[in-house]
Amino acid sequence: MVDWTPDLTRSDKPRYLAIADIIAEDIRAGRLSVGDRLPPQRKLADRLAVDFTTVARGYVEAQKRGLVESRVGQGTFVRAPIRPAPAPVRHNRPEPADLSMNLPPEPDDPELIARMQDGVAQVSRDLVSLLRYQGFGGAPADKDAASAWLSRRGLVPAQERIFVTPGAHSALMGILGLLAKPGDTVLCESLTYPGTRSIAAQ
C-alpha cells in the first residue's frame, strides 16, 4: 500500500471532489503509479480528520473518472489509463441523477458550516445526555424549532400537536397506521422514498 495523503488545502472545491482531483494530479505527476493501492477509506478519513463518507465519495468520483478501480476484499488501486472510446452521438438529454449512494449533500456555505460546528460544540458539553433515551414525541426544544419552522409556512400548531420522530421512516409508519387499514390502497409517485412501499405492504 502506498503512503499517500492528499493535501486538501490545495483546493477550494468540496472535499470529496478535491480528493479525486488530487488523485488525478498525483497520477499525472508520477506520485501515484498504476497498481498502487490507495489507503483504506477509513484510515485516510482518520488521517485527514474528515468524515468517512467524504473519502468514500472521493474514491467513487475517482472511479467514475477511470482513475482507480475497487477490488472486493483487496482495496482501491490506481488503474491503467482507459483508451478513449469513439465520441458517442450526443443527444440533448439531461444527465441522469446519481442515486448510487444515499448521502446528504455536503454544505459549502461557510456560515452554515460555522453554525453546524457551534451546534456540535454545544452538544459535546453534555455527552452523557446523548446516551439517555429522549422524551417520547420529542424534546421541548425540538418542538419549539419545529414550530418556528412551520410558522414561516403559515402554520402555528400548539406544541402538544407536534410529534417529533427519529426519522422519515418512523413518521410514515405512524401516519399510515393512523390513516390506512389493512387492505386499503395507498397511492404514491413512481419515484418515491423506497420505505413507503415496504411500510404500505405491512
N, C-alpha and C positions, 0 to 999 in steps of 0.2 A: 504494500500500500504506500502510495506517495505521500510525503509530508507536505500537504497543501492547505493553506489557509488564505482565503481571499481577503483583500483589504476593501471592505465595503465603503470606506470613506472616499474611495476614488470615484464614486458615482453618486449622483443625486436622485437616481431612479428608485422605485420601490425595491426593497432589499432582495426579493426573490429574482427580479429581473437583473439586478446588479450581479448576483451570483452567476447567472447564466452568461451575462456579458463578460465577466472576468474569466470564466472557463474558456470562452471563445478566444479572448485576448491572450491568455496564457498558452493556449494551443498554438496560436499563430507565432508567439514569441519563443516557442520551444521549451517553455517552463513545464508544460504538460505534454506527454508523448502518447502515441497510440498504444493502448494496452495498460496504461497507468490506471490503477484502482484509486478512485477518489475516497476520501474519508467517509465512514458511515454517517448517515444523516444526523443521528442523534449526537454523535461525537462532535461533528462540525458545528451543530447548533450550540453545544456547550462552549466550544472554543470562541464562537462569535457572540455569545450571550444573546442569542435570538431564539425565537420560538421554533420548535421542531418543524412545524408546518411551513415556515418560511424557507427552510433548507429543502424540504420535500418539494415545494413548488418550484424552487430554483432548479433542482435536478430534473423535474418533469419538463420545465421550459427548455433546459439544455438538451434533453432527449428529443423534444419536438424539433429542435433545430438540427438534429442529426449529429450533435457533438459527442454524446455519450450513449451508452446502452446499459440497461439494467439486466443483470443475470440473477435469476432466482437462487437464493441461498449463497451467493458469492459477493454481490455488491454492484457498484456502479463503476463502469470503465470507460475511458476515453476510446472512442471508436475511430476507425479509419474514415477519411473524408468520403462522403457519398458522391458518386459521379452524378452530375446534374442530368436530370431526365429532360427530354424534349419539353419545351414550354407547352403547357396544356392550353386548349382553347378556353378563353376566358368568357364567362357569362356574367351578366350584370346581376349577380345574386349576392345577397349579404353572406358574410362568413358565418358558419354555424356556431352557436354558443358552445363553449367547452363546459360540459356538465360532468366531466370525468372525476372531478374532485369536489366534494361538498365542503367548501371553505368560505368563510366570510371575507369580504374584501378588506385588504389592509388599508387602514387610514393613512393618507398622506398630507392631511391638514395639520400643520404644527400646533394650532390651537386645540384641536380635538385630541391630539396625542398628549399634549400637556395636561388636559383635563382627565384623560384616562390614567395618566401617571399619578395625578393627585388622588384619584379615586382609589387606586391600588395602595397608595401610601396610607390613606385613611383606614382602609380595611385591615392592613397589616399591623395596625396598632393594637388590634384585639383579635389575634389569630385563634385563640381558644374558642371564641364565639362561633367561628366558622365550622367547628366540629359538632355543634349542637344542632338538633332539629329546629327548624324555623317554625314560626307560628302558622297555624292552619289558615290557608286563604291569603297569606301574605302579611308581611310586617307593616305597621302604620306608615313607615317612611316609603315603602314600596307603593302603598295605596295612594299616598299623597303625590308621588311622582306620576302615577298613572292618572290621577285626577287632573293634575296640571296639564298633562299631555292631551287628555280628552277635552279639556276646556278650550284649547286652541282650535278644536274642531266643532265648537258649539255645544258640547255635551258637558253637563255639570252633575254627574251622579253622586249620590251620597256615598260616603266611604264604605258603609256596610253593603253597598251594592257592587262593589269592586272586588273581584276574586282573582288573586294572583296565582298562576300555576307554574310548575317547574319548567314548562316549555310548551311549544305549539301542540305536540302530540297529546299531552295531558289535557290541554284546553279542548281540543277536538273531541277527545273521548267523552269529556263531560258534557259538551254541547250536544253531541249526537245521542248520548244517553238520555238527555232530557227531551230532545225533540223528535227522536225516531224510535219506533218499536220494531222488534224482530219481524222481518218480512217486508218492511217498508222499502220503497225505492228511494235511493239517495243519488241525486244528480250532481256532477261536478264537471269542470272543464277537462279536456283530454290531457292537457299539460298541467298537472296539479301536484301538490305535496304527496309523495308516494304513500305516506302513512294514512292518508284519507281512505284509500281503498281497503287497506287491511283493517282499519277501525270499523268501517261500514260493514265488512264481511263478518264481524264477530256477532 
